[in-house]
Amino acid sequence: MEMEPIPALPLDMCIKYLQRQSSPTGVALAEDEFILHVEGTAKTQRVVRHIGQTSWPGRLTLTNRALYFEASKAVSYEDALKLDISRPDVDHRVNAGSTGPWGAPLFDKAMIYESSQLSEPVVLEFPELTGSTRRDHWLALTKEVIFLHRFLSKFQIEPPLRAWEIQARTILGIFRLHAAREMLRISPPVPSSFLIFYLFDELPKGDYVLEELSNSLGGTDAMHPCSATLILKRLNISHRIVEDAEVKEGLEGQAGGVAESLVSLETTIGQAREEAKELVEAKASVEGLKEEGIAYSLLILMELLIPLNQVLPWFQRILSWENPLITLAVLALSMLITYKEWIGCALATFLLLGVIEMLRARHKKMAEKCKEIVVSTSSEQTTMESIVSAQHGLNSFHAAVQKANIAILKIRSIVVSRAPKHAISVMLVMAGAAVLLMVVPFKYVIMATILLFFASNSKAGKSMSDEQGNRRLREWWDSIPVIPVRIVSDGMTS
């Protein structure tokens, strides 16, 4: 991805500043490990680690292999806590988070690191007066290092020089980002403009771009003068393997396959950029809905469900036998599809009808005619009627939740045989149903169920319904005792 060049002076100043930083307390950095970012010192802004209800200010250091946090003492730092983010076999998760007094999520300025090696997440807060720019910056840099090592592991880039070239590109991108932020303090640049792996993790088909990037590295261990490895070497950041590597006098020595892979890489990047534009437009259309309150969200949902409300009465008319010929036709078709086992064909027909409907909408240019959906907030009810209606709806919802809880508790009583008589009845019915399903083909069971369902909704079926049997069943259900529920405040259950 092409980027505007950063002047050498700010870039050189950022590199020298990071090279002057001391190593984390109690830690010896590896030969190929370099400090990429530091905060929490006397000359920089604070970094706070939250452990339960306590907070510990300290210094946070990011290298191309790990995160180090050193809690502050009176005049120095404690031994550093090392979070190794270079291991690809560990599930690293870094997300934005919120902190506040007594655990309340009030300030959205924290970064939460979790991994399969830690018993609890590490919460790091980056206090600032407005916004969360610092947190977002650290989050992007940390993810970039994690994605870097995942890339090296996924595509098995084992030759040392090629692996270091990828690391050098990442390190150089981070340094360029620091320099750009120094020059544009009022309006800091977007980190994804400088960070390779962070960018392509967000872009659509970014994984394809990374695959082409791995192919473009080629099979040679020689370097060309414009490689990131040599650029870092000129900036006094070098790996020991660079000293023994051969430097090419240009790109003409590269194999034809590598040149073709570079062209393929550019093509894939172009496709990703085009799809990214579409993604940005789609996300922008969604943001407006996310900002609406719950009342407006419910109004929009009710408006969107109007087509479904128009379809439901049609099904109700079929089931209620208002037009016997149509109901008999639907019943016969359902029985035939089940008997012939044409369910797959029926689903295929349904999908094709959906395709035809979409083509009809395109032919009529419905997208141009319906550019927006208008939802009216006006109501014929008075303010008092609206309040009463809302209270009635809340009570109905509360009653539905209570019925659901009671039903689940009754089922649990049957399962654990708290109601022995009812449990025996249920076990006998389940055993009988199991024998029936083993003996009778399943399609006949479905056909019988469909026939019984349609017959029960007909006038003859309703007149022949066994009211006494329904009453016995209701009394049987009501006689099931539920397991007592005890609510405690400390979260302990017995």
URJO-V707049 format. One record per pair of residues at least 12 apart in sequence whose C-alpha atoms are under 10 Angstrom apart, sorted by the first residue. I is the first residue (numbers start at 1). J is the second residue. D is the distance in Angstrom with one decimal. If there is no record, write none. Layout:
# URJO-V707049
I/J/D, I/J/D
This chain:
# URJO-V707049
1/193/8.6, 1/194/8.9, 1/195/9.9, 1/196/8.2, 1/199/10.0, 1/265/9.9, 1/266/8.3, 1/269/7.4, 1/270/9.3, 1/273/9.8, 2/193/9.3, 2/194/9.6, 3/173/10.0, 3/176/10.0, 3/193/7.5, 3/194/7.6, 4/193/9.9, 4/194/10.0, 5/176/8.6, 5/180/9.8, 6/175/9.9, 6/176/6.6, 6/177/9.0, 6/179/7.2, 6/180/6.9, 6/183/9.4, 7/176/9.3, 7/179/8.4, 7/180/9.0, 7/183/9.7, 8/176/9.6, 8/179/9.0, 9/179/8.7, 10/175/9.5, 10/176/8.7, 10/178/8.5, 10/179/5.2, 10/180/7.9, 10/181/9.6, 10/182/7.3, 10/183/7.5, 11/172/9.5, 11/175/6.6, 11/176/6.2, 11/177/8.9, 11/178/7.6, 11/179/5.0, 11/180/8.2, 11/182/9.2, 11/235/9.4, 12/175/8.9, 12/176/9.7, 12/179/8.4, 12/235/7.4, 13/175/9.9, 13/178/9.8, 13/179/8.1, 13/182/9.9, 14/36/9.7, 14/37/9.7, 14/175/6.9, 14/176/8.7, 14/177/9.8, 14/178/6.7, 14/179/6.3, 14/182/8.6, 15/35/9.4, 15/36/8.7, 15/172/9.7, 15/175/6.9, 15/176/9.5, 15/178/9.0, 15/179/9.0, 15/232/9.9, 15/235/7.8, 15/236/9.0, 15/237/8.9, 16/235/9.1, 16/236/9.3, 17/37/9.8, 17/38/9.8, 18/34/8.7, 18/35/6.3, 18/36/6.8, 18/37/7.0, 18/38/7.6, 18/175/9.5, 19/34/8.2, 19/35/7.2, 19/36/9.1, 19/236/9.5, 19/237/9.1, 20/35/9.7, 21/35/7.8, 21/37/9.4, 21/38/8.0, 21/61/9.5, 22/35/9.1, 22/38/9.9, 22/61/9.9, 23/35/8.1, 23/61/8.6, 23/68/9.6, 23/80/9.7, 24/59/8.6, 24/60/8.7, 24/61/7.3, 24/62/9.9, 24/67/9.8, 24/68/6.7, 24/69/7.9, 24/70/7.1, 24/77/8.7, 24/78/9.3, 24/79/7.6, 24/80/6.0, 24/81/9.0, 24/82/9.1, 25/68/9.1, 25/69/9.3, 25/70/7.1, 25/71/9.9, 25/76/9.0, 25/77/6.7, 25/78/6.7, 25/79/4.9, 25/80/5.5, 25/81/9.2, 26/70/9.6, 26/77/9.7, 26/78/8.3, 26/79/5.2, 26/80/6.4, 26/81/9.4, 27/68/9.1, 27/79/7.8, 27/80/7.0, 27/81/9.3, 27/82/8.6, 29/63/9.0, 29/65/9.4, 29/66/9.8, 30/65/9.1, 31/238/9.5, 31/239/7.4, 31/240/8.0, 32/63/9.9, 32/64/8.4, 32/65/9.0, 32/164/8.8, 32/167/9.7, 32/237/9.5, 32/238/8.1, 32/239/5.9, 32/240/8.1, 32/241/9.8, 33/63/6.3, 33/64/5.9, 33/65/6.4, 33/66/8.8, 33/239/9.2, 34/62/8.5, 34/63/5.3, 34/64/6.1, 34/65/8.2, 34/66/9.8, 34/171/8.7, 34/237/8.4, 34/238/9.8, 35/61/7.0, 35/62/6.0, 35/63/4.4, 35/64/7.0, 35/65/9.2, 35/66/9.4, 35/67/9.7, 35/171/9.5, 36/61/7.6, 36/62/5.5, 36/63/5.1, 36/64/6.8, 36/65/9.9, 36/141/8.7, 36/171/7.3, 36/172/9.7, 36/174/7.2, 36/175/7.4, 36/178/9.3, 37/60/8.2, 37/61/5.9, 37/62/5.2, 37/63/7.1, 37/64/9.7, 37/67/9.7, 37/138/8.5, 37/141/8.5, 37/142/9.9, 37/174/8.8, 37/175/9.0, 37/178/8.7, 38/59/7.2, 38/60/5.7, 38/61/4.6, 38/62/6.4, 38/63/9.1, 38/67/10.0, 38/68/9.5, 38/69/10.0, 38/138/9.8, 39/58/8.6, 39/59/5.8, 39/60/5.5, 39/61/6.8, 39/62/9.2, 39/69/9.9, 39/126/9.2, 39/134/9.9, 39/138/9.8, 40/57/7.5, 40/58/5.6, 40/59/4.1, 40/60/6.0, 40/61/8.7, 40/69/9.3, 40/70/9.2, 40/71/9.6, 40/72/9.0, 40/126/9.1, 41/57/9.8, 41/58/7.5, 41/59/5.7, 41/60/8.4, 41/72/9.2, 42/58/9.9, 42/59/9.2, 44/59/9.4, 45/59/9.6, 45/126/7.9, 45/127/7.8, 45/128/8.2, 45/134/9.3, 46/58/7.3, 46/59/7.8, 46/60/9.2, 46/125/8.5, 46/126/6.5, 46/127/6.6, 46/128/8.6, 47/59/6.5, 47/60/6.8, 47/69/9.1, 47/71/9.5, 47/110/9.5, 47/124/6.8, 47/125/5.8, 47/126/5.1, 47/127/7.0, 47/128/10.0, 47/134/10.0, 47/135/9.9, 48/60/9.0, 48/69/9.5, 48/71/8.6, 48/72/9.8, 48/110/9.0, 48/123/8.3, 48/124/5.7, 48/125/5.0, 48/126/6.6, 48/127/7.8, 49/69/8.3, 49/70/9.6, 49/71/8.2, 49/110/9.1, 49/111/9.7, 49/112/9.9, 49/122/7.4, 49/123/5.7, 49/124/4.5, 49/125/6.2, 49/126/9.1, 50/99/8.3, 50/100/9.7, 50/103/9.5, 50/110/9.5, 50/112/10.0, 50/121/9.8, 50/122/7.5, 50/123/5.4, 50/124/6.4, 50/125/7.5, 51/120/9.4, 51/121/9.1, 51/122/7.7, 51/123/7.3, 51/124/9.4, 52/102/8.6, 52/103/7.7, 52/123/9.5, 53/100/9.5, 53/101/7.7, 53/102/6.2, 53/103/6.9, 54/101/9.5, 54/102/9.2, 54/103/9.9, 55/71/9.8, 55/123/9.8, 55/124/9.5, 55/125/9.5, 56/70/9.3, 56/71/6.1, 56/72/7.4, 56/73/9.8, 56/124/9.4, 56/125/10.0, 57/69/9.4, 57/70/8.4, 57/71/5.9, 57/72/6.0, 57/73/9.2, 57/124/9.4, 57/125/9.2, 58/70/5.3, 58/71/4.2, 58/72/4.6, 58/73/8.4, 58/76/9.7, 58/77/7.4, 58/78/8.9, 58/80/9.7, 58/124/9.9, 59/71/6.6, 59/72/7.1, 59/77/7.9, 59/78/9.8, 59/80/8.9, 60/80/9.0, 60/81/9.5, 60/124/9.0, 60/138/10.0, 61/80/9.5, 61/82/9.6, 62/83/9.6, 62/85/9.9, 62/138/8.8, 62/141/8.2, 62/142/7.5, 62/145/9.1, 63/84/9.8, 63/85/9.5, 63/86/9.9, 63/141/9.7, 63/142/9.1, 63/145/8.3, 63/171/9.3, 64/84/9.9, 64/85/8.7, 64/86/7.8, 64/141/9.6, 64/142/9.0, 64/144/9.2, 64/145/6.0, 64/146/8.9, 64/148/8.9, 64/149/9.2, 64/167/7.8, 64/168/9.7, 64/170/8.7, 64/171/7.4, 65/82/10.0, 65/83/8.9, 65/84/6.4, 65/85/6.0, 65/86/5.0, 65/87/8.5, 65/142/9.7, 65/145/7.1, 65/146/8.4, 65/148/9.7, 65/149/8.5, 66/82/6.7, 66/83/5.5, 66/84/4.4, 66/85/5.1, 66/86/6.5, 66/87/9.4, 66/142/8.7, 66/145/8.3, 66/146/9.0, 67/80/9.4, 67/81/8.1, 67/82/5.9, 67/83/5.0, 67/84/6.5, 67/85/7.1, 67/86/9.7, 67/142/8.0, 67/145/9.9, 68/80/5.7, 68/81/5.4, 68/82/4.7, 68/83/6.3, 68/84/8.6, 69/81/5.1, 69/82/6.8, 69/83/8.4, 69/124/9.2, 70/82/9.0, 83/113/8.9, 83/114/9.7, 83/115/9.3, 83/117/9.6, 83/118/9.4, 83/122/9.2, 84/115/9.8, 84/117/9.9, 84/146/9.5, 85/113/9.9, 85/115/9.1, 85/142/8.2, 85/143/9.1, 85/145/7.3, 85/146/5.7, 85/147/9.4, 85/148/9.9, 85/149/8.2, 85/150/9.8, 86/145/7.3, 86/146/6.2, 86/147/8.9, 86/148/8.2, 86/149/5.5, 86/150/8.0, 86/152/9.9, 86/153/9.9, 87/146/8.3, 87/149/7.1, 87/150/8.0, 87/153/9.0, 88/146/8.1, 88/147/9.0, 88/148/9.6, 88/149/6.3, 88/150/5.4, 88/151/8.8, 88/152/8.7, 88/153/6.4, 88/154/8.5, 89/116/9.7, 89/150/8.8, 89/153/8.9, 90/115/6.7, 90/116/6.3, 90/117/7.4, 90/150/10.0, 91/114/8.1, 91/115/5.3, 91/116/5.7, 91/117/8.4, 91/146/10.0, 92/113/7.4, 92/114/6.1, 92/115/4.7, 92/116/7.3, 92/117/9.1, 92/143/9.2, 92/146/7.5, 92/147/9.8, 93/112/8.0, 93/113/5.8, 93/114/5.1, 93/115/6.1, 93/116/9.1, 93/121/9.5, 93/143/8.7, 93/146/9.1, 94/111/6.9, 94/112/5.7, 94/113/4.6, 94/114/6.4, 94/115/8.7, 94/121/9.6, 94/122/9.6, 94/123/10.0, 94/139/7.1, 94/140/9.4, 94/142/7.7, 94/143/7.0, 94/146/9.2, 95/110/8.6, 95/111/5.8, 95/112/5.3, 95/113/6.7, 95/114/8.6, 95/123/9.8, 95/136/9.7, 95/139/7.3, 95/140/9.9, 95/143/9.2, 96/108/7.6, 96/109/7.5, 96/110/5.9, 96/111/4.7, 96/112/6.1, 96/113/9.0, 96/123/9.6, 96/124/9.8, 96/125/9.8, 96/132/9.8, 96/135/7.7, 96/136/7.8, 96/139/7.4, 97/109/6.7, 97/110/4.9, 97/111/5.5, 97/112/6.0, 97/113/9.7, 97/123/8.1, 97/124/9.0, 97/125/8.6, 97/135/9.4, 98/110/5.5, 98/111/8.0, 98/112/8.9, 98/123/9.2, 98/124/9.8, 98/125/8.3, 99/111/9.6, 99/123/8.6, 99/124/9.2, 99/125/7.5, 100/125/9.9, 107/125/9.1, 107/126/9.9, 107/127/8.7, 107/128/9.9, 107/131/9.6, 107/132/9.1, 108/125/8.8, 108/126/9.4, 108/127/9.4, 108/131/8.3, 108/132/6.9, 108/135/8.8, 109/124/8.7, 109/125/5.8, 109/126/5.7, 109/127/6.4, 109/128/7.9, 109/130/9.7, 109/131/7.8, 109/132/5.2, 109/133/8.4, 109/134/8.0, 109/135/5.7, 109/136/8.3, 110/123/6.7, 110/124/5.5, 110/125/4.0, 110/126/6.0, 110/127/8.2, 110/132/8.4, 110/134/9.3, 110/135/6.2, 110/136/8.9, 110/138/9.8, 110/139/9.2, 111/123/5.9, 111/124/5.2, 111/125/6.3, 111/126/8.0, 111/135/6.4, 111/136/8.3, 111/138/8.0, 111/139/6.6, 111/142/9.9, 112/124/6.4, 112/125/8.6, 112/139/9.1, 113/139/9.6, 113/142/9.6, 126/138/9.0, 133/188/8.5, 136/190/9.7, 136/191/8.6, 137/177/9.7, 137/178/9.9, 137/188/9.8, 137/190/8.9, 137/191/6.9, 138/191/9.8, 139/191/9.8, 139/198/9.9, 140/174/9.9, 140/190/9.7, 140/191/6.6, 140/192/7.8, 140/195/8.1, 140/197/9.8, 140/198/6.7, 140/199/9.3, 141/170/9.8, 141/174/7.4, 141/177/9.8, 141/191/8.1, 141/192/9.7, 141/195/7.9, 141/198/8.1, 142/198/9.3, 143/195/9.6, 143/197/8.2, 143/198/6.4, 143/201/9.5, 144/170/7.7, 144/171/9.7, 144/173/10.0, 144/174/9.0, 144/191/9.9, 144/192/9.5, 144/195/6.6, 144/196/7.6, 144/197/5.7, 144/198/5.1, 144/199/8.7, 144/201/9.3, 145/167/8.8, 145/170/7.9, 145/171/9.1, 145/174/9.9, 145/195/9.6, 145/197/8.4, 145/198/8.8, 146/197/9.0, 146/198/9.3, 147/196/9.3, 147/197/5.9, 147/198/7.1, 147/200/9.8, 147/201/8.2, 148/163/9.9, 148/166/7.9, 148/167/7.2, 148/170/7.6, 148/196/8.7, 148/197/6.4, 148/198/8.9, 149/163/9.5, 149/166/9.6, 149/167/8.7, 149/197/9.9, 150/197/9.7, 151/163/9.9, 151/166/9.3, 151/197/8.3, 151/207/9.8, 151/210/7.8, 151/211/9.0, 151/213/10.0, 151/214/8.5, 152/164/9.8, 152/166/8.2, 152/167/9.2, 152/214/8.8, 154/211/9.5, 154/214/9.8, 155/210/9.2, 155/211/7.7, 155/213/9.9, 155/214/6.8, 155/215/9.1, 156/214/9.1, 157/214/7.8, 157/217/9.2, 159/219/9.1, 159/220/9.3, 159/221/7.6, 160/221/8.5, 160/239/9.9, 160/241/7.4, 160/242/9.4, 161/220/9.1, 161/221/6.0, 161/222/8.0, 161/223/8.5, 161/229/8.7, 161/239/9.1, 161/240/10.0, 161/241/6.8, 161/242/7.2, 161/244/9.9, 161/245/7.8, 162/214/9.6, 162/217/6.9, 162/218/8.6, 162/219/8.7, 162/220/8.4, 162/221/6.7, 162/222/9.0, 162/223/9.2, 162/229/9.5, 163/217/9.4, 164/228/9.2, 164/229/7.3, 164/238/9.6, 164/239/7.8, 164/241/8.7, 164/242/8.8, 165/217/8.8, 165/223/8.9, 165/227/7.4, 165/228/6.3, 165/229/5.4, 165/230/9.1, 165/232/9.9, 165/242/9.7, 166/196/9.9, 166/213/9.6, 166/214/9.2, 166/217/8.8, 166/227/9.9, 166/228/8.1, 166/229/8.6, 167/228/8.8, 167/229/8.6, 168/227/8.8, 168/228/5.5, 168/229/5.5, 168/230/8.9, 168/231/8.7, 168/232/7.0, 168/233/9.6, 168/237/9.1, 168/238/9.0, 168/239/9.5, 169/195/9.1, 169/196/8.3, 169/227/8.4, 169/228/5.3, 169/229/7.5, 169/231/9.4, 169/232/8.9, 170/194/8.7, 170/195/6.8, 170/196/6.8, 170/197/8.2, 170/228/8.9, 171/195/9.1, 171/228/8.9, 171/229/9.8, 171/232/8.6, 171/237/9.8, 172/194/9.0, 172/195/9.2, 172/228/7.1, 172/229/9.1, 172/231/8.4, 172/232/7.1, 172/235/10.0, 173/191/9.5, 173/192/9.9, 173/193/9.0, 173/194/5.2, 173/195/5.7, 173/196/7.6, 173/228/9.6, 174/191/8.7, 174/194/6.8, 174/195/6.7, 174/196/9.6, 175/194/9.1, 176/194/7.0, 176/195/9.4, 177/189/7.8, 177/190/8.8, 177/191/6.8, 177/192/9.3, 177/193/8.3, 177/194/5.9, 177/195/8.0, 178/191/9.6, 178/194/9.7, 180/194/9.5, 196/210/9.1, 197/209/9.8, 197/210/7.9, 200/269/9.4, 200/272/8.6, 202/276/9.0, 203/269/9.9, 203/272/6.6, 203/273/7.8, 203/275/8.0, 203/276/5.9, 203/277/9.6, 203/279/8.5, 203/280/9.9, 204/271/9.2, 204/272/6.1, 204/273/8.4, 204/274/9.4, 204/275/6.4, 204/276/6.1, 204/277/9.8, 204/278/9.7, 204/279/7.7, 205/268/8.6, 205/269/9.1, 205/271/8.4, 205/272/6.0, 205/273/9.5, 205/275/8.3, 205/276/9.0, 206/268/8.8, 206/269/8.2, 206/271/9.7, 206/272/6.6, 206/273/9.5, 206/276/9.7, 207/272/9.8, 208/265/9.0, 208/268/7.1, 208/269/8.8, 208/271/10.0, 208/272/8.7, 209/264/9.2, 209/265/6.5, 209/266/8.7, 209/267/9.1, 209/268/5.8, 209/269/6.1, 209/270/9.6, 209/271/9.3, 209/272/7.7, 210/265/8.7, 210/268/9.4, 210/269/9.5, 211/265/8.7, 211/268/9.8, 212/261/6.9, 212/262/8.0, 212/263/9.6, 212/264/6.9, 212/265/5.2, 212/266/8.9, 212/267/9.7, 212/268/7.6, 212/269/9.2, 213/261/8.2, 213/262/8.1, 213/264/9.2, 213/265/6.3, 213/266/9.5, 213/268/9.7, 213/269/9.8, 214/261/9.3, 214/265/9.5, 215/257/9.3, 215/258/7.5, 215/260/9.8, 215/261/6.3, 215/262/8.3, 215/264/9.4, 215/265/8.5, 216/257/8.7, 216/258/5.7, 216/259/7.7, 216/260/8.3, 216/261/5.1, 216/262/5.5, 216/263/9.0, 216/264/8.6, 216/265/7.2, 217/258/7.3, 217/259/10.0, 217/261/8.7, 217/262/8.8, 218/254/8.0, 218/255/7.8, 218/256/9.9, 218/257/7.9, 218/258/5.4, 218/259/8.8, 218/261/8.5, 218/262/9.6, 219/254/9.2, 219/255/8.6, 219/257/9.7, 219/258/8.2, 220/246/9.9, 220/254/8.1, 220/255/8.9, 220/258/9.7, 221/245/7.1, 221/246/7.5, 221/247/9.3, 222/242/9.6, 222/244/9.7, 222/245/6.0, 222/246/4.8, 222/247/5.7, 222/248/6.5, 222/253/9.8, 222/254/9.5, 223/242/9.0, 223/245/7.1, 223/246/6.2, 223/247/4.7, 223/248/5.7, 223/249/8.9, 223/250/9.0, 223/251/9.3, 224/246/8.6, 224/247/5.6, 224/248/4.7, 224/249/6.4, 224/250/5.8, 224/251/6.6, 224/252/9.8, 224/253/9.2, 224/254/9.4, 225/247/6.8, 225/248/6.8, 225/249/6.8, 225/250/6.8, 225/251/8.8, 226/248/9.8, 226/249/9.9, 226/250/8.5, 226/251/9.3, 227/247/9.7, 229/242/7.6, 230/242/8.2, 230/247/8.9, 295/377/9.7, 296/375/9.0, 296/376/9.9, 296/377/8.2, 299/375/7.2, 299/376/8.2, 299/377/7.5, 300/373/8.9, 300/374/9.0, 300/375/6.5, 300/376/9.2, 300/377/9.7, 301/375/9.8, 302/375/9.3, 303/373/8.6, 303/374/8.7, 303/375/6.7, 303/376/9.1, 304/373/8.9, 304/375/9.4, 315/327/9.6, 316/457/9.9, 318/330/8.0, 318/331/9.4, 318/454/9.1, 318/457/9.7, 319/331/9.6, 319/453/8.6, 319/454/6.3, 319/455/9.0, 319/456/9.3, 319/457/6.2, 319/458/7.6, 320/454/8.4, 320/455/9.7, 320/456/9.5, 320/457/5.7, 320/458/6.1, 320/459/8.3, 321/454/8.7, 321/455/9.6, 321/457/7.6, 321/458/6.1, 321/459/8.1, 322/458/9.2, 324/458/9.4, 327/454/8.5, 327/458/10.0, 328/454/9.3, 330/454/10.0, 331/447/9.8, 331/450/7.8, 331/451/7.5, 331/454/7.5, 331/455/10.0, 332/451/9.5, 334/346/9.7, 334/446/9.9, 334/447/8.1, 334/450/7.8, 334/451/9.3, 335/443/9.4, 335/444/9.4, 335/446/8.7, 335/447/5.9, 335/448/9.0, 335/450/7.6, 335/451/8.1, 336/447/9.0, 337/443/9.9, 337/447/9.6, 338/442/9.8, 338/443/6.1, 338/444/8.2, 338/445/9.9, 338/446/7.3, 338/447/6.6, 338/450/9.6, 339/443/6.3, 339/444/7.4, 339/446/9.1, 339/447/7.4, 340/443/9.0, 341/443/7.7, 405/482/9.8, 406/481/9.6, 406/482/7.2, 406/483/9.4, 407/477/9.3, 407/480/9.9, 407/482/8.7, 408/482/8.8, 408/483/9.9, 409/480/9.5, 409/481/8.5, 409/482/5.3, 409/483/6.1, 409/484/8.6, 409/485/9.2, 410/477/8.3, 410/478/9.1, 410/479/9.6, 410/480/6.2, 410/481/6.5, 410/482/5.0, 410/483/7.5, 411/423/9.4, 411/477/9.9, 411/480/8.8, 411/481/9.8, 411/482/8.4, 411/483/9.8, 412/482/7.9, 412/483/7.7, 413/480/7.6, 413/481/7.0, 413/482/5.9, 413/483/6.2, 414/426/7.9, 414/427/9.5, 414/480/8.0, 414/481/9.0, 414/482/9.0, 414/483/10.0, 415/427/9.5, 416/483/9.9, 418/480/8.8, 418/481/7.7, 418/482/8.2, 418/483/7.9, 419/479/9.1, 419/480/6.4, 419/481/6.7, 419/482/8.7, 419/483/9.9, 420/480/9.7, 421/480/9.3, 422/476/7.9, 422/477/8.7, 422/479/8.9, 422/480/7.2, 422/481/9.9, 423/480/9.7
